[in-house]
Amino acid sequence: MREQMKKVFYPLHASDQTVTEVLSMIEKNNKHPKPAKMVRTIVIAAALVSAMLACTAFTADYIINRREIFFFDTIEALTQKQQEDLDDPDAVVGYSVPSSAEENADMETSAEYVARAMESGFYSENEKVISRETGSEGDDWDERMISECDDSYYGEIVTEYRTSSDYATHVTVDGLLDWDLSFLSETLTPDAGGQLLSFCRHQQQDDFSITKLHLGYTTADGGCFVLNYEYNTEWDYGEKPEYILNSVYDRNELYTTSDNVQALVQEYDGQIWVTVQNGYKSVSIFTNGCTFEEICDDLDQMQLASVIG
Amino acid sequence: MPNKEEFVRQMRLYMDMIFRLAFSSLKSQADADDVTQTVLLRLYETSKTFDSDQHLKHWLIRVTLNECKKHWRSPWSRTHEYDSYVSTLVFDEPQYSDLFDAVMQLDAKYRVVIYLYYYEGYSIEETAGLLKLPPGTVGTRLRRAREQLKYKLSEEAVK
């Protein structure tokens, strides 16, 4: 098998222009070096990083990527990075400036989000729904859609949507998730119609692709609390994912939960975003009705080590 | 930074390895070439010193895998030049072309372990270290890849 595989990969070669292209890029970089005050790359030990994170007077924006830290000395430098990434529609969201509470006032409710999913799914412009059906008694799904995309390599994708108010307190997915969220109901009210669990698989290979969970709640003072979970076999965040801390936010921290999971918690204009990523799994929260400390308490109770481990 | 002659020597030595790994991951010649150039530029700019050629190769593989992740934003955003590029490849015998097609139909996570284990000759433990995965996971992926290849190739034989 080894000898056969050598013959399989051997015909693949880098472009003949690779060497000249790289030398050309080096020469260009030497003629126009990056201004030292705009971006510096420094390798710093974890202990020093923690000390810097604790310093509230520290004004630079930074990205933690493995053990390299990129510093932007000014918001203009961060903005320039945003501009450079504009051509990449999938640029990391952390570069963006958050929306204000006023801008988010008309945000779709969880019930509206769930209704939209059940009506038309969530597909990009390259995808097309080719069939849909509503589940009947005995089916363990409420809606099923089959879609296809321009890239025929992936074939048809089957997506099944399931709704249940029970998900607000407990979510079980065989072999993947057994999540007790009952503690949230002590301070939050589950939104009627605001819970959705969806599963994607490749029709031809019948292999699992993505599981998504969306849970909507209302806080005591009428604010929203949205919890999302995703297990995506096509995207690996790695064991040390890239968390982006941006000092445009009023406050941001890498919070370590009581079960030793690292979560990015960011606050702006009375709104809080939480991001937790590991391997193929991610958890995110958005709320405009909780304090920073309340969110950290919730994270401590979420058993994230078993959810995304 | 290395002197130019040494750097050109390193580029010629490793660029095909980087390209093959990137292509295995991304299935796109254009993306694989982009990643190859980015990784080589990173090699030029790094201040890291390498104990051996093996150490350097290990570093290049890790950087390549990380750069491929940045290209892997959406499974639907792949370019379509794959077929035209593959038609230019020359294999010793038709059976290797069939095997290439079968390998490329596998999921990316299987293609990468196939490449590292069979082509680059890394052990399961070494492959696990490169991919930051448990050895058991690598073993499972190799086994599933072989099963899927066997199935795909027997399907083609029946046709």
Interface residues (C-beta under 8 A of the other chain):
Chain A: M1 R2 Q4 M5 K6 K7 V8 F9 P11 L12 H13 A14 S15 T18 V19 E21 V22 L23 M25 I26 D88 P89 D90 S124 N126 E127 C149 D150 D151 Y153 Y154 D207 T233 E234 W235 D236 G238 E239
Chain B: K4 V8 M11 R12 M15 D16 I18 F19 R20 F23 S24 K27 Q29 A32 D33 T36 Q37 L40 L41 Y44 K69 W72 R73 S74 P75 W76 S77 R78 H80 Y82 L89 V90 F91 D92 E93 Y96 L99 F100 V103 Q105 D107 A108 K109 I114 Y115 Y118 Y119 G121 K132 R146
